[in-house]
Amino acid sequence: MGVKAYRCRVCGNPLYFENSVCVSCGTGLGYARAEREIVPVDASGVYVDADGWIWHVCHNLGLSGCTWLAPLEGGQCVSCDLTRTRPNDADAAGLANFPLAERAKRHLIVELDSLGFPLVGKNQDAVNGLAFDLLSSTLGQVMIAHNDGIVTIDLAEGDDSHRERVRSQLDEPYRTMLGHFRHEVGHYYEWQLVELAGDPGLLARARELFGDETTDYQEAVDRHYQNGPPTDWRLAYISSYATMHPYEDFAETWAHYLHICDTLETAVSFGLVPAAELLGRARFRDLVSDVWVPLSTALNLVNRSMGKDDLYPFVLADAVLEKLDFVASLRPAA
């Protein structure tokens, strides 16, 4: 997706992706997924596109801050359709964090759209589709996970103090709600684009890079939390968590592929990187080395100038670049 330089079509004022109203001219706004643009809506929340189709602001605007357009009056949008479970109305803590999770999900969907990855909900394909359970851990522990197309997110991760406490306990350099979505959906796409692809060569290459995904997962988890990562893990992995199991290595690499693509698009949109810099390279790893590493280094120094932690606190070894290149190769041809 990148954070595009959106502008109000009525007055030209810059917009944030989450804006439901232009703060300059007061025009109501909605996100048109087909156009990948923020568009003006009338006083009734209606937008008529160039083909004459009538769209309505999602009915979850007040609940989750959703600004996307829905095909039916009083209905919900495609993004909200992907949420299978949400907190009940009596769960104040869960509902407080629910909008943050939904915002991260919308961000994820727009980036997947931009990159061309197929996105089918379980309401359309019960076997191979994708859905999200956004659960509150108010009454019990919630495990952030993926299973057969169901991504489960703990809404408590939307609370800064909770998330920072867990990040510190696990000695993680980075932990965000958007990061969770990107990581967990990586499991889904490995399942769909690698394991079910029916291409023995593709699967063999994945196993060469990440390891055999059929190894016992629970044994790997137990070993990881008992012994920790190998001392030399930085030579071949993007994070210590990626060392736990081949599935986690792929999902971590996938998440970083999305981190990099999204941030580069944002940088281009705001003139920090010339658009031409993203062209002309045969391999994604070359783009990472030539453009992303210098940009992320500069952004890290900007953060340090503000007394903040590094924006991208990761070192990309050669083996990691090969893994990123593999993930990038899964992107459908334009």
C-alpha positions as CSV (number, residue, x, y, z in Angstrom):
1,M,0.0,0.0,0.0
2,G,2.4,2.6,1.2
3,V,1.0,5.6,2.9
4,K,0.0,7.4,-0.4
5,A,-0.1,11.1,-0.6
6,Y,-3.9,11.2,-0.7
7,R,-5.6,14.5,-1.4
8,C,-9.2,15.6,-1.1
9,R,-10.8,15.6,-4.6
10,V,-12.9,18.6,-3.6
11,C,-10.3,21.1,-2.2
12,G,-6.9,19.3,-2.7
13,N,-6.1,19.2,1.0
14,P,-3.7,16.4,2.0
15,L,-5.5,13.4,3.7
16,Y,-4.6,10.6,6.0
17,F,-5.7,7.1,5.0
18,E,-8.0,7.0,8.1
19,N,-9.8,10.4,7.4
20,S,-13.6,10.1,7.2
21,V,-13.9,13.9,6.8
22,C,-11.7,16.4,5.1
23,V,-10.6,18.8,7.9
24,S,-10.2,21.6,5.4
25,C,-13.5,21.7,3.5
26,G,-15.6,19.3,5.6
27,T,-16.4,16.9,2.8
28,G,-17.3,13.4,3.9
29,L,-14.8,10.7,2.7
30,G,-14.7,7.0,1.9
31,Y,-12.1,4.6,0.6
32,A,-13.0,3.1,-2.8
33,R,-11.1,-0.2,-3.0
34,A,-11.6,-0.6,-6.7
35,E,-10.1,2.8,-7.3
36,R,-7.6,2.6,-4.5
37,E,-8.4,6.2,-3.7
38,I,-10.1,8.2,-1.0
39,V,-13.3,9.7,-2.6
40,P,-15.9,12.2,-1.5
41,V,-19.3,11.1,-0.3
42,D,-22.4,13.1,-0.1
43,A,-24.3,14.0,3.1
44,S,-25.9,10.6,3.1
45,G,-22.6,8.8,2.9
46,V,-23.1,7.9,-0.8
47,Y,-20.5,7.8,-3.6
48,V,-21.3,7.1,-7.3
49,D,-18.3,5.8,-9.2
50,A,-17.5,6.5,-12.9
51,D,-19.5,3.4,-14.0
52,G,-22.6,4.5,-12.2
53,W,-22.3,2.1,-9.3
54,I,-23.6,3.4,-6.0
55,W,-21.5,2.9,-2.9
56,H,-22.2,3.6,0.8
57,V,-20.0,4.3,3.8
58,C,-19.5,1.1,5.8
59,H,-21.9,0.8,8.7
60,N,-19.0,0.1,11.0
61,L,-17.7,3.6,10.8
62,G,-18.8,4.4,14.3
63,L,-17.7,1.0,15.7
64,S,-14.3,0.5,14.2
65,G,-13.6,3.7,12.4
66,C,-14.0,2.0,9.0
67,T,-14.1,4.5,6.2
68,W,-14.4,1.9,3.4
69,L,-17.3,1.9,1.0
70,A,-19.8,-0.9,0.9
71,P,-22.0,-2.0,-2.0
72,L,-25.2,-2.0,0.1
73,E,-26.8,0.7,2.2
74,G,-26.4,-0.2,5.8
75,G,-24.0,-3.0,4.9
76,Q,-20.4,-3.5,5.6
77,C,-17.3,-3.4,3.3
78,V,-15.0,-6.1,2.1
79,S,-12.5,-5.5,4.9
80,C,-15.2,-5.9,7.6
81,D,-16.5,-9.0,5.9
82,L,-13.2,-10.6,6.6
83,T,-13.6,-10.2,10.4
84,R,-15.3,-13.4,11.6
85,T,-15.3,-12.6,15.3
86,R,-15.1,-9.4,17.3
87,P,-15.5,-8.4,21.0
88,N,-19.1,-8.4,22.3
89,D,-20.7,-5.0,23.1
90,A,-20.2,-5.5,26.8
91,D,-16.4,-5.8,26.5
92,A,-15.3,-2.2,26.9
93,A,-11.5,-3.1,26.9
94,G,-11.9,-5.3,23.8
95,L,-13.9,-2.7,22.0
96,A,-11.4,0.1,22.8
97,N,-8.7,-1.8,21.0
98,F,-10.9,-3.2,18.2
99,P,-10.5,-0.1,15.9
100,L,-6.7,-0.3,16.1
101,A,-6.8,-3.9,14.9
102,E,-9.3,-3.1,12.1
103,R,-7.1,-0.2,11.0
104,A,-4.1,-2.5,10.7
105,K,-6.1,-5.0,8.8
106,R,-7.3,-2.4,6.3
107,H,-3.7,-1.3,5.9
108,L,-2.7,-4.9,5.2
109,I,-5.5,-5.5,2.6
110,V,-4.6,-2.4,0.7
111,E,-0.9,-3.4,0.5
112,L,-1.9,-7.0,-0.6
113,D,-4.1,-5.4,-3.3
114,S,-1.3,-3.1,-4.4
115,L,1.1,-6.1,-4.7
116,G,-1.5,-8.2,-6.6
117,F,-1.8,-11.0,-4.1
118,P,-5.1,-12.8,-4.3
119,L,-7.4,-12.2,-1.3
120,V,-10.5,-14.3,-1.0
121,G,-12.6,-14.4,2.2
122,K,-14.0,-17.5,3.9
123,N,-17.4,-16.2,3.1
124,Q,-16.5,-16.9,-0.5
125,D,-14.3,-20.0,-0.1
126,A,-14.8,-21.8,3.1
127,V,-11.8,-24.1,2.6
128,N,-9.1,-21.8,1.1
129,G,-10.4,-18.4,2.1
130,L,-9.1,-16.0,4.7
131,A,-10.8,-14.7,7.8
132,F,-9.8,-12.9,11.0
133,D,-10.8,-13.6,14.6
134,L,-10.1,-10.4,16.5
135,L,-10.4,-11.6,20.1
136,S,-10.3,-9.9,23.5
137,S,-8.0,-11.4,26.1
138,T,-10.1,-9.8,28.9
139,L,-11.4,-13.1,30.1
140,G,-8.6,-15.4,29.0
141,Q,-5.4,-15.8,27.1
142,V,-5.5,-15.3,23.3
143,M,-2.9,-17.0,21.1
144,I,-1.9,-15.0,18.1
145,A,-1.8,-17.6,15.3
146,H,-2.9,-18.8,11.9
147,N,-4.8,-22.1,11.3
148,D,-6.4,-23.1,8.0
149,G,-7.0,-19.6,6.8
150,I,-8.1,-18.2,10.2
151,V,-5.9,-15.5,11.6
152,T,-6.3,-14.9,15.3
153,I,-5.2,-11.6,16.8
154,D,-5.1,-10.6,20.5
155,L,-6.7,-7.2,20.7
156,A,-4.7,-6.4,23.8
157,E,-1.8,-5.8,21.4
158,G,-3.4,-2.5,20.6
159,D,-2.6,-1.3,24.1
160,D,0.9,0.3,24.1
161,S,1.8,-0.7,27.6
162,H,0.8,-4.3,27.1
163,R,2.6,-4.6,23.8
164,E,5.7,-3.0,25.1
165,R,5.8,-5.2,28.1
166,V,5.5,-8.3,26.0
167,R,8.1,-7.0,23.5
168,S,10.5,-6.4,26.4
169,Q,9.8,-9.8,27.9
170,L,10.5,-11.6,24.6
171,D,13.5,-9.3,23.8
172,E,12.0,-8.3,20.5
173,P,13.4,-5.3,18.6
174,Y,10.0,-4.7,16.9
175,R,6.4,-5.5,17.8
176,T,3.3,-3.7,16.3
177,M,-0.3,-4.6,15.5
178,L,0.4,-4.2,11.8
179,G,3.4,-6.5,12.2
180,H,1.3,-9.2,13.7
181,F,-1.1,-9.0,10.8
182,R,1.7,-9.2,8.3
183,H,3.4,-12.1,10.0
184,E,0.2,-14.2,10.4
185,V,-1.0,-13.7,6.9
186,G,2.4,-14.9,5.8
187,H,1.5,-18.3,7.1
188,Y,-1.7,-18.2,5.0
189,Y,0.1,-17.3,1.9
190,E,2.8,-19.9,2.4
191,W,0.0,-22.5,2.6
192,Q,-1.8,-21.2,-0.5
193,L,1.1,-20.1,-2.7
194,V,3.8,-22.7,-1.8
195,E,2.3,-25.8,-0.2
196,L,-0.8,-25.9,-2.4
197,A,0.8,-24.6,-5.6
198,G,1.5,-28.1,-6.9
199,D,5.0,-27.1,-8.0
200,P,7.6,-29.5,-6.6
201,G,10.4,-27.2,-7.6
202,L,8.9,-24.3,-5.7
203,L,8.4,-26.4,-2.6
204,A,11.9,-27.8,-2.9
205,R,13.4,-24.3,-3.1
206,A,11.3,-23.1,-0.1
207,R,12.7,-26.1,1.9
208,E,16.2,-25.3,0.8
209,L,15.9,-21.8,2.1
210,F,13.7,-22.1,5.2
211,G,13.9,-25.8,6.1
212,D,11.4,-28.7,6.1
213,E,8.0,-27.3,7.2
214,T,6.8,-30.8,8.1
215,T,9.1,-31.0,11.1
216,D,7.2,-31.2,14.4
217,Y,6.1,-27.7,15.3
218,Q,5.5,-28.2,19.0
219,E,8.8,-29.8,19.5
220,A,10.4,-26.9,17.8
221,V,8.5,-24.4,20.0
222,D,9.6,-26.3,23.1
223,R,13.2,-26.4,22.0
224,H,13.2,-22.7,21.1
225,Y,11.8,-21.5,24.4
226,Q,14.0,-23.9,26.4
227,N,17.3,-23.3,24.6
228,G,16.8,-20.0,22.7
229,P,18.1,-19.3,19.2
230,P,21.5,-20.5,17.9
231,T,24.3,-18.0,18.8
232,D,25.0,-17.4,15.1
233,W,21.4,-16.9,14.1
234,R,22.0,-13.4,12.6
235,L,23.9,-15.0,9.7
236,A,20.8,-16.7,8.3
237,Y,17.7,-15.3,10.0
238,I,15.8,-12.0,10.0
239,S,15.0,-12.4,13.7
240,S,15.5,-14.8,16.6
241,Y,11.9,-15.9,16.4
242,A,12.4,-17.0,12.8
243,T,14.9,-19.7,14.0
244,M,12.1,-21.5,15.8
245,H,10.6,-23.4,12.9
246,P,10.6,-23.1,9.0
247,Y,7.0,-21.9,9.2
248,E,8.1,-19.0,11.4
249,D,11.1,-18.2,9.3
250,F,8.9,-17.9,6.2
251,A,6.3,-15.8,8.0
252,E,8.9,-13.4,9.5
253,T,10.5,-13.0,6.0
254,W,7.1,-12.4,4.4
255,A,6.3,-9.7,7.0
256,H,9.6,-8.0,6.3
257,Y,8.9,-8.2,2.5
258,L,5.7,-6.2,3.2
259,H,7.5,-3.8,5.6
260,I,10.0,-3.0,2.9
261,C,7.5,-2.7,0.0
262,D,5.2,-0.5,2.0
263,T,7.8,1.8,3.3
264,L,9.5,2.2,-0.1
265,E,6.1,3.1,-1.7
266,T,5.5,5.7,1.0
267,A,9.0,7.1,0.5
268,V,8.4,7.4,-3.2
269,S,5.0,9.0,-2.7
270,F,6.4,11.7,-0.5
271,G,9.5,12.3,-2.6
272,L,12.1,10.8,-0.3
273,V,13.1,8.3,-3.0
274,P,12.9,8.9,-6.8
275,A,10.4,6.5,-8.4
276,A,13.0,5.5,-10.9
277,E,15.1,4.0,-8.1
278,L,12.6,1.1,-7.8
279,L,12.9,0.1,-11.4
280,G,15.4,-1.8,-13.5
281,R,16.5,-4.5,-11.0
282,A,16.1,-8.1,-11.9
283,R,16.0,-9.3,-8.3
284,F,14.3,-7.9,-5.2
285,R,17.4,-8.5,-3.1
286,D,19.2,-5.9,-5.3
287,L,16.4,-3.4,-4.6
288,V,16.8,-4.1,-0.9
289,S,20.6,-3.7,-1.0
290,D,20.7,-0.6,-3.2
291,V,17.6,1.3,-2.0
292,W,16.2,-0.1,1.2
293,V,19.4,-0.4,3.2
294,P,20.5,3.2,2.6
295,L,16.9,4.5,3.2
296,S,16.4,2.5,6.4
297,T,19.8,3.6,7.7
298,A,18.9,7.2,7.1
299,L,15.5,6.7,8.8
300,N,17.2,5.1,11.8
301,L,19.4,8.1,12.2
302,V,16.4,10.4,11.9
303,N,14.8,8.5,14.8
304,R,18.0,8.7,16.8
305,S,18.0,12.4,16.3
306,M,14.6,12.5,18.0
307,G,15.8,10.2,20.8
308,K,13.8,7.3,19.5
309,D,14.7,3.7,18.8
310,D,15.7,2.7,15.3
311,L,12.8,2.5,12.9
312,Y,14.2,-0.7,11.3
313,P,16.4,-2.4,13.8
314,F,17.4,-5.4,11.6
315,V,20.5,-6.6,9.8
316,L,19.9,-8.3,6.5
317,A,22.5,-11.0,6.0
318,D,23.0,-12.5,2.5
319,A,21.0,-15.6,3.4
320,V,18.1,-13.3,4.5
321,L,18.3,-11.5,1.2
322,E,17.9,-14.8,-0.6
323,K,14.8,-15.6,1.4
324,L,13.3,-12.1,0.7
325,D,14.0,-12.7,-2.9
326,F,12.0,-16.0,-2.8
327,V,9.0,-14.4,-1.1
328,A,9.1,-11.6,-3.7
329,S,9.0,-14.2,-6.5
330,L,5.6,-15.3,-5.2
331,R,4.1,-12.0,-6.3
332,P,1.7,-12.6,-9.2
333,A,2.8,-11.2,-12.6
334,A,1.2,-7.9,-13.3
